[in-house]
Amino acid sequence: MSEFDYDLFVIGGGSGGVRAGRLAAAMGKRVAIAEEYRFGGTCVIRGCVPKKLFVYASQFPEHFEDAAGYGWTVGETRFDWPTLIANKDREIARLEGLYRRGLENAGAHILESRAVLEGPHSVRIVAEGRTVTARHILIATGGRPSPHPALPGAEHTIASNEAFHLEALPRAIAIAGGGYIAVEFANIFHGLGVETTLVYRGKEILGRFDMDMRRGLHAAMEAKGIRILTQAIAHGVEKRPDGRLDIALSNDERLTVDQFMLAIGRTPNTEGLGLDTAGVETGPGGEIVVDDYSRTSVRHIYAVGDVTNRVQLTPVAIHEAMCFIDTVYRDRPAKPDFDAIATAVFSQPEIGTVGLSEDEAGKRFDEVEIYRAEFRPMRHTLSGRQERTIMKLVVDAATRRVVGAHVLGPDAGEMAQLIGIAVKAKLTKDDFDATMAVHPSAAEELVTMYAPSYLVRNGERV
Ligand code: NDP
């Protein structure tokens, strides 16, 4: 008879928690998993998945327009927001069911409750008013949109959570931020016919991405009609008698919109979790501090996913969860590997990227070869759309290794997944050159750029 009620208690039923709970239960461990809201976490319930469905919805007007060049006449079109919301909600409910069933089938004990640490091995199940014990505890409580309490009138703003459930599609929206969420939602709302303004405090959207991607996307979004205000922040928001919002900006401009969405980063969910009681250390942003193996300051308590604020991406949380299983239950200590993570921004056009940007590579290597192609995708030859695709390979000249690949254009996210394998496998430019092209495709450009467009030597473009 074990001295504990469970081998593993997982707090949080998102991507990381569910993966770890399901795998541990399938291995015969006695697992409980507590979730206070809905299984699936941010990604499934109010993040990646519904976002992508919204992206699809928002692309139809351009498809209708593009059809003309191919001989089609598209009749009158009309968009119904409540239909989209209802269909999206049905799909999310289906996915939530799959997450639950996966846990149940593996034998995990599901608890629909908030769970709070009461000691190093004990967890209070709040909804049931009882406390249980576990040999190991995994905290996977994720994060939430960062609020902006310093902004006068912040109570009138929304964040991505609310954007998925608006009762009506706004006529005009302003979005603050220049990261993934701000950019993706600006494109979604614009595509759905909303007058959209992005307000970003920096010089160029999407910091940390390759500059060609940043500038290219900025230009493409403006060409569509999205207003992008850079080096601007909101100073205050006031609600007018008609319900609309007046936003005062730092550049003395005023915007009048129906919704003001903040997308200014995400904050780890660590408040009120009993971390102090259990002795779990947190960092300056409230994130749980972990070592290379996702272990917290308490030996048998681990944390994975956004609550640790390492890399806030679903596949990273899942990878961390699998490393946790290897480390704790398979006697194969595994450190999550954060090198060369391929990622996509589901903007319109998309960005797909893996590895180092030109600027980062320029700082790291003496000489860098840049292969760059810019062209109009074939689809747009007949559609007449002026949007351009940019592709870029960043190569360390000394080793010939492709250390970065960046794509702006249709299906760039899909391309990032595949080119991510090549960059992760440390393939060289010669391997790319030896690869036969798939023709006619946009991706073939990645293996047919034979001569460098320019070099970066000691950080300077030559
Ligand atoms: P990001 O960290 O990507 O971007 C936050 C943005 O908000 C930055 O542009 C930042 O500016 C700006 N900002 C921060 N604080 C303020 C402030 N006080 N006033 C004005 N602007 C501010 O966060 P997101 O919220 O967009 O997304 C959170 C995370 O979710 C991302 O990091 C990403 O990992 C993940 N995600 C991934 C997606 C995907 O894989 N496709 C999609 C959506 C989210 P500055 O650049 O100057 O710091």
Boltz pocket constraint, residues with backbone or C-beta under 6 A from the ligand:
constraints:
  - pocket:
      binder: B
      contacts: [[A, 148], [A, 176], [A, 177], [A, 178], [A, 179], [A, 180], [A, 181], [A, 182], [A, 184], [A, 199], [A, 200], [A, 201], [A, 202], [A, 206], [A, 207], [A, 233], [A, 263], [A, 264], [A, 265], [A, 266], [A, 311], [A, 312], [A, 313], [A, 343], [A, 344], [A, 345], [A, 346]]
      max_distance: 6.0
